[in-house]
Amino acid sequence: MGVKIYNSLSRQLEEFLPQTEGHVSMYSCGPTVYDYIHIGNARTALVTDIIRRYLVYRGYNVKLVQNLTDIDDKIIARAETLGLSSSQLANTNGQAYFEDTQRLGIQPADVHPKATEHIPEMIDLIQTLIAKGAAYVIDGSVYYRINSFKEYGKLSRRKPEDLLAGARVEVDQRKEDPRDFDMWKAAKPGEPSWDSPWGPGRPGWHIECSSMAMKHLGETIDIHAGGEDLLFPHHENEIAQSEFATGKLFARYWVHVAFLKIDGTRMGKSEQNFIFLRDALDKYSAEIIRHFLISAHYRHPLDYSLESLQNSESALKRLNNCVDTLNKYYEATPEIEEKGNETSESTSHADADLFSSIESLQSQFTEAMDNDFNTAQAVGSIFSLVSHVNKSLNSSNGVSQYTLANAYKVLTETCQVLGIYTMNEQDTDNTTEYLDPLIELLLDIRQDARNQKDWDTSDKIRDRLKELNIEIQDTREGTSWKFVT
């Protein structure tokens, strides 16, 4: 049996068959960086992270692209309120996004494209759509003709007369159809703008993801992920633009993550009931928050509460105590890596029974995750083994050191797919405490070298950091760094 994914496009559970055997192209809509992300945003990013981790666990080579929307109406409005430029606000909050998600244990995407760095690709796509009759120009703005794409609405299942509801379209009497959406917005006084064949302006929201996805993954991608709030109009519009332009299917599988709720209401900035991820991480460990966020299937709403986080904290204490106890048996059994999951030489009933539970965990974990990434069931299988291990450790019947070492190996492998067991918090905190200042010191030395036009030293520091999976990025606002995989 293979992986099955609930495809929002067909609204069915489908067998996952990537375009190229063994390889997966995956795009996930990232944040609009006008503010810090809240825990609800983090749920979508975390689900994407776990899907990628699991596909790698299953032997796939995954290329993940997650964009940053760094030009948008919200960014412009908030920057004006704060007395900053749009680029200053976007760069600050973009860096904060990477800091917060890294703290949560979310692995960086292979590519994190920014909208402002892909203006030429957006212009090219818009020109193609104009040439094909799917878009039209009015006073420097470009609009997409909804009626040009006969399958419009196939993702959201919305009727034509209902398409304006929640569509984030501007009221403009000049448009041919009120449902038509903008792909290029003519420049307004004081707003950021770029040159285009239609005059200075900036891209619309929807054209950004279409352009960046196809730039980095090709005209058809395997998996497109995002929050369920993006299903319409954002993902619907991505499909219309991309498929009309290329004549090809844009994404084979659409994955949508349900809302996080608080007091029964969707958590969101518009509802003013959100909790910033960084604030939550100041109170709870990353593993606790991850455990909470995956305690329900990603397509089911999840209620945020103090009680839920406390339950996750208690559960992880049981897990950590069990794994830490098993670790001494693992360290004392070097042959475990060579033998794998072979049956131990012990003939005791307790030993055979625990070995059976280890095998059950592996099969149940895989079965749960193969079934549309059901993390709730996967976590349940992990704690079933934890209970059995604790029972075995407290039993007078002998269990071999090899079997206990094997339990450690299997538990940690499955937990790491979900990111709910990593190194001890103490070690993590100490590493971060000393690593961050050291990298900042190296960047200061590199900047001094650049100021003196000592390019050899500058390039050497950059290249050596890259060998350590640390990527540095030079921008007008300064130099930043991040871990990459």
C-alpha positions, 0 to 999 in steps of 0.5 A: 500500500502507498500514500493516499491524499485527500485531494480538495480538487476531487474531494476524494481520497486518492492514491499518491502518484507523483509525476516522476517516480521517487520525486515530489514537487511541493508548493505551500503558500507562505505568510504575508509578512505584515506582522508576526505569525500566530499559532493558527498560521503555524498549524498550516506551516507545521502540516506542510513540514510533517508531510514533507518529513513523512514523504522523505521517511517513505523514501521520496526526494521532496523539493518544497517551495514556500513563498513569502508575500512581501508586497501587499495592501496589508503590508503597505497599510501597516508600514505607513502606520508604523512609519516604515517603508514596505520593504523594511516591514516585510524584511523585519517580519520575514526574518521573524517568520524564519526565527519563529518557525525555526524555534518550532522545529519547522525545517526550511523549505528548499526555496523561499521565494519572495514576490518582489524578487519575481516581478519579471516572471509575473510580468511574463505570465501576465503578458501571456494571458493578455496575448491569449485573451484571458486578461485586459488592461485598463488605465495601467491595471491588468484584470483576469477575465473570469469567463475566459476559464470555463472551469472556474470554480472547480476547486471551490465548487462555487456557483457563478452567482456566488463567486463574489462572496469573499473573493477579495475583489475591488469594486471597479466600474471599469471592469468587464465583470465585477468578478474579474480580479487584478493581476497588476495594479497601477501605481498609486502615489507613495506606494512601491511600484515596478516598471511594466509594459502597462506602466508602473505598478505592482503585482496582485496577490494571486499572480505571485504564487502562480509565477513563483510555483512555476518558476521553481517547480515547473508548469505542473506540481505534485502537491499544493498546500495551504490553509482552507481560507485560501481555497477561494479565491486564492487557489481558485485564481491560481488555477485559472491563471496557470492552467489557461496560460500553460494548457496543463494541470497546475497541481495534481493534489490540493491539500487544505489545512483546517482552522485553529479555533479559540472559544469556538471561533476561528483564530485570526488577526481579523477576529482579534483573538490570535496568539502569536507563535513566539509568545506561545513558544516563550511559555511552552516548548516546541515539542508541546506546541507541535504535539498539540497542533497534530493532535487532530487530523489536519482537515479537522478544526482544532480548539486552542485551550490551556487545557489542551496544551497542558495535556500535551505537556503531560503526554510528552513528559511520559514520552521523554521519560520513556525514551530517556530511559531506553537511551542507555540501552541503545547506547550500550547496544552498538550492533542495533544499527547493523541488525535493524529489527531482527528478532532478539535471541531472547526467548522470554514471553515478555521479550517477544511480546515487546518485539511484537509491539515494536513491529505494531508501532511501525505498521500502525504508524505507517498505516496512519500516515499513509492514510492522508497523514493522520497524525492523531492516529500516528501519535496514538500508535507511538504512545501505545508502544510507550505504555508497553515499554513502561509495562515491560520495564516495570515487569519482573519478566526479563526483557533483553537489552537489545529489544529495549534498544530497538524500541528506542530506535523505532520510537525516536525515528517515528517521533522525529518524523512528527518532530515531537522528540528532539534533543533535550531542551537544555542542549537546544537552549545552550546551542542557540545561546552560543551559536547565534552570537558566533554567527553574528560575529562572523557576519560582522567580520565579513562585513568589515572585509567587504567594506575593505574590498577584501572579497576573498575573506568575504567569500570564504566566510560565506562559503564555509557557512554554506558548508555548515548549512547556514545560508547568508543573504545580502540585501539593502537593509543588511545581511541575514542568515538562516539554516537550510537543508 
